[in-house]
Amino acid sequence: MLFVVLFEDDPRFEDMRRQHMDAHLEFLNHHADRIHAAGPLRDAEADEPAGGLWIVKADNAQPVRELIEADPFWPTGLRKSVCVLAWTQVFADGRALV
């Protein structure tokens, strides 16, 4: 099962991103078997950091939440909100998957 995780970041803690980026990237690499994609989001109009997105493979939402809370960014205050959504991919690379 696939999940999309949407992170909204608190701009007051933007310096935490820089301070913990190496540990965060190491964490993502260590969990690459479950975190299939990850990256920052930017406000398209203001061109400012807005949060992040992960695509995670898991049996249910609980292990996804455990990954989120194990991320070095989690205890820093950077993450203002988190939304975990189950996702069914039906289209990729120009073709239907169902």
PyMOL commands that place a pseudoatom at each C-alpha (Angstrom):
pseudoatom trace, name=CA, resn=MET, resi=1, chain=A, elem=C, hetatm=0, pos=[0.000, 0.000, 0.000]
pseudoatom trace, name=CA, resn=LEU, resi=2, chain=A, elem=C, hetatm=0, pos=[1.245, 3.488, -0.801]
pseudoatom trace, name=CA, resn=PHE, resi=3, chain=A, elem=C, hetatm=0, pos=[0.911, 6.597, 1.330]
pseudoatom trace, name=CA, resn=VAL, resi=4, chain=A, elem=C, hetatm=0, pos=[1.541, 10.240, 0.562]
pseudoatom trace, name=CA, resn=VAL, resi=5, chain=A, elem=C, hetatm=0, pos=[2.788, 12.311, 3.471]
pseudoatom trace, name=CA, resn=LEU, resi=6, chain=A, elem=C, hetatm=0, pos=[2.376, 16.076, 3.222]
pseudoatom trace, name=CA, resn=PHE, resi=7, chain=A, elem=C, hetatm=0, pos=[4.399, 18.191, 5.616]
pseudoatom trace, name=CA, resn=GLU, resi=8, chain=A, elem=C, hetatm=0, pos=[3.670, 21.859, 6.228]
pseudoatom trace, name=CA, resn=ASP, resi=9, chain=A, elem=C, hetatm=0, pos=[6.688, 23.584, 7.729]
pseudoatom trace, name=CA, resn=ASP, resi=10, chain=A, elem=C, hetatm=0, pos=[6.793, 26.421, 10.212]
pseudoatom trace, name=CA, resn=PRO, resi=11, chain=A, elem=C, hetatm=0, pos=[8.917, 29.210, 8.696]
pseudoatom trace, name=CA, resn=ARG, resi=12, chain=A, elem=C, hetatm=0, pos=[9.998, 30.292, 12.188]
pseudoatom trace, name=CA, resn=PHE, resi=13, chain=A, elem=C, hetatm=0, pos=[12.052, 27.069, 12.385]
pseudoatom trace, name=CA, resn=GLU, resi=14, chain=A, elem=C, hetatm=0, pos=[13.616, 27.209, 8.904]
pseudoatom trace, name=CA, resn=ASP, resi=15, chain=A, elem=C, hetatm=0, pos=[17.109, 27.270, 10.430]
pseudoatom trace, name=CA, resn=MET, resi=16, chain=A, elem=C, hetatm=0, pos=[16.375, 23.766, 11.799]
pseudoatom trace, name=CA, resn=ARG, resi=17, chain=A, elem=C, hetatm=0, pos=[16.236, 22.480, 8.218]
pseudoatom trace, name=CA, resn=ARG, resi=18, chain=A, elem=C, hetatm=0, pos=[19.829, 23.573, 7.574]
pseudoatom trace, name=CA, resn=GLN, resi=19, chain=A, elem=C, hetatm=0, pos=[21.078, 22.320, 10.929]
pseudoatom trace, name=CA, resn=HIS, resi=20, chain=A, elem=C, hetatm=0, pos=[19.552, 18.842, 10.575]
pseudoatom trace, name=CA, resn=MET, resi=21, chain=A, elem=C, hetatm=0, pos=[19.640, 18.311, 6.797]
pseudoatom trace, name=CA, resn=ASP, resi=22, chain=A, elem=C, hetatm=0, pos=[22.555, 15.857, 6.803]
pseudoatom trace, name=CA, resn=ALA, resi=23, chain=A, elem=C, hetatm=0, pos=[20.895, 13.693, 9.467]
pseudoatom trace, name=CA, resn=HIS, resi=24, chain=A, elem=C, hetatm=0, pos=[17.557, 13.921, 7.630]
pseudoatom trace, name=CA, resn=LEU, resi=25, chain=A, elem=C, hetatm=0, pos=[19.123, 12.790, 4.340]
pseudoatom trace, name=CA, resn=GLU, resi=26, chain=A, elem=C, hetatm=0, pos=[20.912, 9.948, 6.103]
pseudoatom trace, name=CA, resn=PHE, resi=27, chain=A, elem=C, hetatm=0, pos=[17.574, 8.928, 7.649]
pseudoatom trace, name=CA, resn=LEU, resi=28, chain=A, elem=C, hetatm=0, pos=[15.866, 8.929, 4.232]
pseudoatom trace, name=CA, resn=ASN, resi=29, chain=A, elem=C, hetatm=0, pos=[18.690, 6.850, 2.765]
pseudoatom trace, name=CA, resn=HIS, resi=30, chain=A, elem=C, hetatm=0, pos=[18.486, 4.364, 5.637]
pseudoatom trace, name=CA, resn=HIS, resi=31, chain=A, elem=C, hetatm=0, pos=[14.729, 3.937, 5.020]
pseudoatom trace, name=CA, resn=ALA, resi=32, chain=A, elem=C, hetatm=0, pos=[14.853, 3.928, 1.202]
pseudoatom trace, name=CA, resn=ASP, resi=33, chain=A, elem=C, hetatm=0, pos=[13.178, 0.517, 1.159]
pseudoatom trace, name=CA, resn=ARG, resi=34, chain=A, elem=C, hetatm=0, pos=[10.013, 2.210, 2.487]
pseudoatom trace, name=CA, resn=ILE, resi=35, chain=A, elem=C, hetatm=0, pos=[10.363, 5.885, 1.599]
pseudoatom trace, name=CA, resn=HIS, resi=36, chain=A, elem=C, hetatm=0, pos=[10.219, 5.711, -2.208]
pseudoatom trace, name=CA, resn=ALA, resi=37, chain=A, elem=C, hetatm=0, pos=[10.411, 9.457, -2.839]
pseudoatom trace, name=CA, resn=ALA, resi=38, chain=A, elem=C, hetatm=0, pos=[10.885, 12.577, -0.731]
pseudoatom trace, name=CA, resn=GLY, resi=39, chain=A, elem=C, hetatm=0, pos=[11.502, 16.235, -1.328]
pseudoatom trace, name=CA, resn=PRO, resi=40, chain=A, elem=C, hetatm=0, pos=[10.774, 19.814, -0.344]
pseudoatom trace, name=CA, resn=LEU, resi=41, chain=A, elem=C, hetatm=0, pos=[7.740, 21.806, -1.421]
pseudoatom trace, name=CA, resn=ARG, resi=42, chain=A, elem=C, hetatm=0, pos=[7.795, 25.509, -2.233]
pseudoatom trace, name=CA, resn=ASP, resi=43, chain=A, elem=C, hetatm=0, pos=[5.004, 28.044, -2.401]
pseudoatom trace, name=CA, resn=ALA, resi=44, chain=A, elem=C, hetatm=0, pos=[4.708, 28.547, -6.173]
pseudoatom trace, name=CA, resn=GLU, resi=45, chain=A, elem=C, hetatm=0, pos=[3.738, 32.196, -5.917]
pseudoatom trace, name=CA, resn=ALA, resi=46, chain=A, elem=C, hetatm=0, pos=[5.958, 33.386, -3.082]
pseudoatom trace, name=CA, resn=ASP, resi=47, chain=A, elem=C, hetatm=0, pos=[8.842, 31.022, -3.987]
pseudoatom trace, name=CA, resn=GLU, resi=48, chain=A, elem=C, hetatm=0, pos=[9.371, 30.253, -0.310]
pseudoatom trace, name=CA, resn=PRO, resi=49, chain=A, elem=C, hetatm=0, pos=[9.778, 26.908, 1.475]
pseudoatom trace, name=CA, resn=ALA, resi=50, chain=A, elem=C, hetatm=0, pos=[6.386, 25.401, 2.276]
pseudoatom trace, name=CA, resn=GLY, resi=51, chain=A, elem=C, hetatm=0, pos=[7.021, 21.884, 3.525]
pseudoatom trace, name=CA, resn=GLY, resi=52, chain=A, elem=C, hetatm=0, pos=[7.754, 18.486, 2.098]
pseudoatom trace, name=CA, resn=LEU, resi=53, chain=A, elem=C, hetatm=0, pos=[6.303, 15.368, 0.521]
pseudoatom trace, name=CA, resn=TRP, resi=54, chain=A, elem=C, hetatm=0, pos=[7.066, 11.678, 0.951]
pseudoatom trace, name=CA, resn=ILE, resi=55, chain=A, elem=C, hetatm=0, pos=[5.737, 8.649, -0.877]
pseudoatom trace, name=CA, resn=VAL, resi=56, chain=A, elem=C, hetatm=0, pos=[5.922, 5.696, 1.489]
pseudoatom trace, name=CA, resn=LYS, resi=57, chain=A, elem=C, hetatm=0, pos=[5.205, 1.992, 1.072]
pseudoatom trace, name=CA, resn=ALA, resi=58, chain=A, elem=C, hetatm=0, pos=[3.699, 0.375, 4.173]
pseudoatom trace, name=CA, resn=ASP, resi=59, chain=A, elem=C, hetatm=0, pos=[0.993, -2.095, 5.204]
pseudoatom trace, name=CA, resn=ASN, resi=60, chain=A, elem=C, hetatm=0, pos=[-0.948, 0.595, 7.061]
pseudoatom trace, name=CA, resn=ALA, resi=61, chain=A, elem=C, hetatm=0, pos=[-0.615, 4.146, 8.370]
pseudoatom trace, name=CA, resn=GLN, resi=62, chain=A, elem=C, hetatm=0, pos=[0.978, 3.234, 11.722]
pseudoatom trace, name=CA, resn=PRO, resi=63, chain=A, elem=C, hetatm=0, pos=[4.478, 2.468, 10.372]
pseudoatom trace, name=CA, resn=VAL, resi=64, chain=A, elem=C, hetatm=0, pos=[4.288, 5.654, 8.300]
pseudoatom trace, name=CA, resn=ARG, resi=65, chain=A, elem=C, hetatm=0, pos=[3.608, 7.694, 11.436]
pseudoatom trace, name=CA, resn=GLU, resi=66, chain=A, elem=C, hetatm=0, pos=[6.490, 5.906, 13.183]
pseudoatom trace, name=CA, resn=LEU, resi=67, chain=A, elem=C, hetatm=0, pos=[8.824, 6.897, 10.327]
pseudoatom trace, name=CA, resn=ILE, resi=68, chain=A, elem=C, hetatm=0, pos=[7.662, 10.510, 10.555]
pseudoatom trace, name=CA, resn=GLU, resi=69, chain=A, elem=C, hetatm=0, pos=[8.383, 10.639, 14.279]
pseudoatom trace, name=CA, resn=ALA, resi=70, chain=A, elem=C, hetatm=0, pos=[11.804, 8.995, 13.820]
pseudoatom trace, name=CA, resn=ASP, resi=71, chain=A, elem=C, hetatm=0, pos=[12.897, 11.623, 11.259]
pseudoatom trace, name=CA, resn=PRO, resi=72, chain=A, elem=C, hetatm=0, pos=[15.541, 14.001, 12.709]
pseudoatom trace, name=CA, resn=PHE, resi=73, chain=A, elem=C, hetatm=0, pos=[13.369, 16.941, 11.601]
pseudoatom trace, name=CA, resn=TRP, resi=74, chain=A, elem=C, hetatm=0, pos=[10.454, 15.820, 13.802]
pseudoatom trace, name=CA, resn=PRO, resi=75, chain=A, elem=C, hetatm=0, pos=[11.593, 17.035, 17.265]
pseudoatom trace, name=CA, resn=THR, resi=76, chain=A, elem=C, hetatm=0, pos=[12.931, 20.370, 15.961]
pseudoatom trace, name=CA, resn=GLY, resi=77, chain=A, elem=C, hetatm=0, pos=[9.613, 22.202, 15.592]
pseudoatom trace, name=CA, resn=LEU, resi=78, chain=A, elem=C, hetatm=0, pos=[10.113, 22.517, 11.835]
pseudoatom trace, name=CA, resn=ARG, resi=79, chain=A, elem=C, hetatm=0, pos=[7.034, 20.452, 11.013]
pseudoatom trace, name=CA, resn=LYS, resi=80, chain=A, elem=C, hetatm=0, pos=[3.944, 22.598, 11.586]
pseudoatom trace, name=CA, resn=SER, resi=81, chain=A, elem=C, hetatm=0, pos=[1.493, 19.907, 10.421]
pseudoatom trace, name=CA, resn=VAL, resi=82, chain=A, elem=C, hetatm=0, pos=[1.511, 16.462, 8.851]
pseudoatom trace, name=CA, resn=CYS, resi=83, chain=A, elem=C, hetatm=0, pos=[-1.125, 14.773, 6.727]
pseudoatom trace, name=CA, resn=VAL, resi=84, chain=A, elem=C, hetatm=0, pos=[-0.894, 11.036, 5.946]
pseudoatom trace, name=CA, resn=LEU, resi=85, chain=A, elem=C, hetatm=0, pos=[-3.033, 9.932, 2.999]
pseudoatom trace, name=CA, resn=ALA, resi=86, chain=A, elem=C, hetatm=0, pos=[-3.491, 6.464, 1.482]
pseudoatom trace, name=CA, resn=TRP, resi=87, chain=A, elem=C, hetatm=0, pos=[-2.802, 6.661, -2.255]
pseudoatom trace, name=CA, resn=THR, resi=88, chain=A, elem=C, hetatm=0, pos=[-3.774, 4.410, -5.134]
pseudoatom trace, name=CA, resn=GLN, resi=89, chain=A, elem=C, hetatm=0, pos=[-1.591, 5.141, -8.126]
pseudoatom trace, name=CA, resn=VAL, resi=90, chain=A, elem=C, hetatm=0, pos=[-3.587, 4.587, -11.310]
pseudoatom trace, name=CA, resn=PHE, resi=91, chain=A, elem=C, hetatm=0, pos=[-1.390, 6.344, -13.881]
pseudoatom trace, name=CA, resn=ALA, resi=92, chain=A, elem=C, hetatm=0, pos=[2.372, 6.643, -14.402]
pseudoatom trace, name=CA, resn=ASP, resi=93, chain=A, elem=C, hetatm=0, pos=[4.814, 7.183, -17.245]
pseudoatom trace, name=CA, resn=GLY, resi=94, chain=A, elem=C, hetatm=0, pos=[2.072, 7.798, -19.773]
pseudoatom trace, name=CA, resn=ARG, resi=95, chain=A, elem=C, hetatm=0, pos=[0.025, 4.694, -19.077]
pseudoatom trace, name=CA, resn=ALA, resi=96, chain=A, elem=C, hetatm=0, pos=[-2.798, 3.410, -16.914]
pseudoatom trace, name=CA, resn=LEU, resi=97, chain=A, elem=C, hetatm=0, pos=[-1.748, 1.025, -14.143]
pseudoatom trace, name=CA, resn=VAL, resi=98, chain=A, elem=C, hetatm=0, pos=[-5.206, -0.446, -13.536]
for i in range(1, 98): cmd.bond("trace and resi %d" % i, "trace and resi %d" % (i + 1))
show_as sticks, trace
zoom trace
